[in-house]
């Protein structure tokens, strides 16, 4: 699997939006995007011409792909699935991305960022309905219960997450039980539940060319 090894802050600057790859640091003045909110590279601050329609669509697709940490091939596969489902293709696509386990763990406050959630999932620190799941792309369903594995709760980082769980506000389609350090998927998300700065129709237009 391909792996991005450069500075993740460059991605935020490239897309012109904070993607919160570094959890707490992204909320401080140390954040690279706060200090250099322009595209990386020697021409990042230069005057650029008006982007073409294709460029706008491409940037929106890249922003969504990078926000959720999905590779191009996998993103195309998600789009194909969304296109076959009933309803709006763009909304179906965002719903699939939101259902990824790494995103759900992040949304529940069981990890500080999606990249951190992916790493912790891969290391086997979470369970779904009582069974260990170490696949970040696992798609949750309504009624699923996600929790930190009992043996992993003594790890300092996960202990910190568990202690702050009760003070977090989670999306309406899920709930958190701070006492047992778990979250439940009440229902699948609607478009109004998915608070991300993505214009999904541009992505649909990009793949419909």
N, C-alpha and C positions, 0 to 999 in steps of 0.2 A: 504494500500500500504506500502511495506517495505521502511524503511528510514535508510540511513547510518548516524550514529551519532558520529562516531570517527573522528579524524583529517583527513581532505581531503588531506592534504599534504602527508599522508602515501600512498595514492593511487598513486600519482605521483611517489613516490619513489619505490613503488612496481612494477609499469609498466616501470620504467626507463626512463620516459619522462615527460616534463611539460605538464599538461593538463589545466593550466590556470583557476583554480577554483576560485581564489581570485583576479581576474582582475588586478588592478594596482600593488598590492603587489607582484605578480608573476614576475613583470618586475624590481624588486629591489633586493638588496643584502639581504633583509629580508626574501626572499623566502627560505623555508626549503630545497627545492631541490638543491639550489645553495650551501648550507652549508653541506648537507648530501645526496649526489647523490648516495646512495646505498639503497638496500632494507631494510625495517624496521624489527625490531626484533633483538634478541640477536645474530643471525647467519647472519645478513645482510651483515656484512663486511667479513665474512669467505669465504674460498675458496669453490666453489661449482663445482660439476661435470657438464659435458656437458649436456645440457637439451635434452630430447628426442624429437622426431618429434611431438609427442602428446602435450608435454609441450609447444613447440614453437607455435603450432596452438592455444592452449588454451590461452596463453598470448596475442596473437594477437586479439583473440575474446574479451577477457576481456578488452583490451586497447580500442577497438572500443566502446564497451558497456559503459564503464565508461566515455570515452570522451564525448559521447552524452547523458549520464545520463539516460540510458535505462535499465530496469530490464530484467532478463534472459527470462522470459516468453514472454515479448513484443519483445525482440530481435529475439527470435525464430519465432515469428509471422511475423516480418518484413522479415526475411530470407525466409520464406515460400512464401510470396507475391513476393519477388524478384526472387525466383526460378521459379515462374509461368509466369513471364514476359518474353518478347522476349529480346535477347541480353545476355550479360555476367551477371551472377548472382551476382558476387561480386560488379560490377559497379552499378547494379540495387539497391543493398542493400545500398551502400553509397549514392546514389541519394535519396533514401527514407529518410535516416537519415538526410541528408542536408535539406530536405524539411520540417522537423519539425519546428513548429513555434518558439520554444525556440532557436533553432539554427539560424533561419533566423533573429530573433530580435538581437541576438548576432552578427551575420555577418554584419548586417546593422549598428551596432554601437549604437543601441538603448538600450543596456545593456552592462555591463562590462564583463560579463561571462555568460556561459550557465546556471549555477545554479541561478545567479541573474535574468536572463531572465525568468526562470521557475517561480520563486517567484513572480515577477512583473506581469507575465501573469495570474497566479492563482488569483492575487488580482484584476484583471480586468482593467489593465492600458493601454491595447493596443486594437486597432481595426483592423479588416481585411475587406477591402472594406466598411468601415464605420460602421461595426457592431462589437460590443464588443465580443471578443473571450477570454475565460479564460481556455482553454485547451492547455497545452504546447505541446502535441503530435499532434495537428492539422496539417495536411499536406497542405502546400500552393500549388498553381498552377500558371502557367504562367498568367500574367495580374493582379494578386492580389496586392493590395496596403495595406501595413502595416504601421500604424501610432500610435503615442502616443495619447491616448484619450485626448480631449480638456481639460476636468476638471482635468486631472492628470499632466498637464504641469507645474503647479505651485509647484509641489513636488521638493524639492531641488535636489535630485539625478537625476530625470528625466530632470530637467531643465539643469543640468550640461551636461547630454548626448546630449540634443538638441543643446547646445551651441558649442559642439565639432564636431557636425555632418558634417559640411562642410569641415573639415580638414582630414577626414578619407578616406581611399581607400577601396572600397568594391569589392567583386568578380565580374567577368564580367557578370554573369547571373542575376545581380540585379543592381538597381540604387537608388540613394538617392537624395531627394529634401530637402535641409536644410531649405528652406524658410517656408515650410509647415510641417516640421518635419515628413517626411514619406519616405518610401522606396517602390519600385515597383519591382516585379518579372518579369524580361524581358522574360526569358525563363527558362526551367528546366536545371540544371547543367549537363555538360559533365564531364567525369572523369578528364580531365586536369584542370577543374575549381575547383576541390575539392582538395585543398592543405592540406592534412592531412597525417601524417606519418604512414599510415596503409597499410599493404599488404593484400588486401581483398581476394586474392586467398587462403591464409592460412585459412581464416575463412570458405571459401567454402569447403576446404578439411576437416576442423574440423567437419562440419555438414554433410559431405558426408561419414563419416566413417561407 
